[in-house]
Amino acid sequence: MPQAEITREEIIVVKSGQLNTDGYLEVIDEAGSTHKISPKREQLFPLFEPGKAVALKYASYKNREYVADAEQVEGVFKQEAAKKVQEKMGDNKNRAFALSYAKDWCIAKAQLGKELTYADVVMVATVFEAYLNTGATVTKKES
């Protein structure tokens, strides 16, 4: 079988993995992204242990990207660096969600006649992000 041309590499930290009904291994990384590993690459399945850093090597077939190969990242330094990158990616994902929902919330308020500024959108996004990251909530101050 010809070797697939690797088009992209990504290092993830495995959170969990589970076989789906089609035989694919669905790997969830610490940033919350899902990666499907084909049953054709079953020899890679044992690499995806929770807490381990894994380098995924992607290739394309008919304009669809797939995991062509993978290897566990060796060495404490590389594993710790991968964990930090994954944590940061997770933070950015929540920040993007929070900003999107804050924009929607502020548009709804504006449609009801409330005057809003850019600072209002950022403040709402900050509250939403805190909730997504830690479950923090805001309570109304009694006067």
C-alpha positions in Angstrom: 0.0 0.0 0.0 1.5 3.4 -0.9 2.5 5.8 1.9 0.0 8.6 2.4 1.4 12.1 2.0 1.2 13.8 5.4 -0.4 17.3 5.1 -0.6 18.4 8.7 0.5 17.3 12.2 -1.1 18.1 15.5 -0.2 17.2 19.1 -3.1 16.4 21.4 -3.5 15.2 25.0 -5.9 12.3 25.2 -8.9 12.8 27.5 -10.8 9.7 26.5 -11.4 7.3 23.6 -14.3 5.0 22.7 -15.2 2.7 19.8 -18.3 3.8 18.0 -20.8 1.5 16.2 -18.9 1.7 12.9 -15.6 0.6 14.5 -14.0 4.0 14.6 -12.1 5.0 17.7 -13.4 8.4 18.7 -10.8 10.2 20.7 -11.6 13.3 22.7 -8.7 15.6 23.5 -8.2 17.9 26.5 -9.4 20.9 24.4 -12.7 19.1 23.8 -12.1 18.3 20.1 -13.0 14.8 18.7 -10.7 12.9 16.4 -11.9 9.8 14.6 -9.4 7.0 13.9 -10.4 4.6 11.2 -10.7 0.8 11.9 -8.2 0.5 9.0 -5.7 1.9 11.4 -6.6 -0.3 14.3 -2.9 -0.7 15.1 -2.9 2.9 16.3 -5.7 2.4 18.9 -3.4 1.4 21.8 -1.6 4.8 21.5 -4.6 6.7 22.7 -4.3 6.3 26.5 -5.9 9.0 28.7 -3.4 11.7 29.8 -0.9 10.8 27.0 0.3 13.2 24.4 -0.1 11.9 20.9 1.2 13.4 17.6 -1.5 13.0 14.9 -0.4 12.9 11.3 -3.1 13.9 8.8 -3.4 13.1 5.1 -6.2 13.8 2.6 -8.3 11.5 0.4 -10.9 13.0 -2.0 -10.6 16.3 -0.2 -11.3 14.8 3.2 -8.8 14.9 6.0 -8.1 11.8 8.0 -5.6 10.5 10.6 -3.1 8.6 8.6 -0.6 7.9 11.4 0.1 8.7 15.0 2.8 8.3 17.7 3.0 8.9 21.4 5.1 11.9 22.3 8.0 10.9 24.4 9.7 13.0 27.0 8.2 14.9 29.9 9.0 18.3 28.3 7.1 17.6 25.1 4.1 16.1 27.0 3.9 19.1 29.3 4.1 21.5 26.3 1.3 19.6 24.6 -0.9 19.8 27.7 -0.3 23.6 27.9 -1.2 24.0 24.3 -4.4 21.9 24.7 -5.4 23.9 27.8 -4.9 27.2 26.0 -7.0 25.9 23.0 -9.8 25.0 25.4 -9.7 28.5 26.8 -9.8 30.1 23.4 -12.7 27.9 22.4 -14.7 29.0 25.4 -13.8 32.6 24.8 -15.1 32.4 21.2 -18.3 30.8 22.4 -18.8 33.4 25.1 -18.2 36.3 22.6 -20.6 34.8 20.1 -23.4 34.3 22.7 -22.7 37.7 24.3 -23.2 39.3 20.9 -26.5 37.5 20.4 -27.6 38.5 23.9 -26.7 42.1 23.3 -28.5 42.2 20.0 -31.6 40.9 21.6 -31.4 43.6 24.3 -30.8 46.3 21.6 -33.9 45.1 19.8 -35.8 45.8 23.0 -34.6 49.4 22.9 -31.7 49.2 25.4 -28.6 51.3 24.5 -25.5 49.1 24.4 -21.8 49.8 23.8 -18.9 47.6 22.8 -17.9 47.5 26.5 -21.3 46.0 27.3 -20.6 43.1 24.9 -17.2 42.5 26.3 -18.5 42.6 29.9 -21.2 40.0 29.1 -18.7 37.9 27.2 -16.4 37.9 30.2 -19.2 36.7 32.5 -20.2 34.0 30.0 -16.6 32.9 29.7 -16.2 32.6 33.5 -19.3 30.5 33.6 -18.0 28.2 30.8 -14.6 27.8 32.4 -15.5 27.4 36.0 -19.3 27.5 36.4 -19.0 30.9 38.1 -22.2 32.9 38.3 -23.2 36.4 39.1 -25.8 37.2 41.7 -27.9 40.4 41.8 -26.9 42.8 44.5 -29.7 43.7 46.8 -30.1 47.4 47.4 
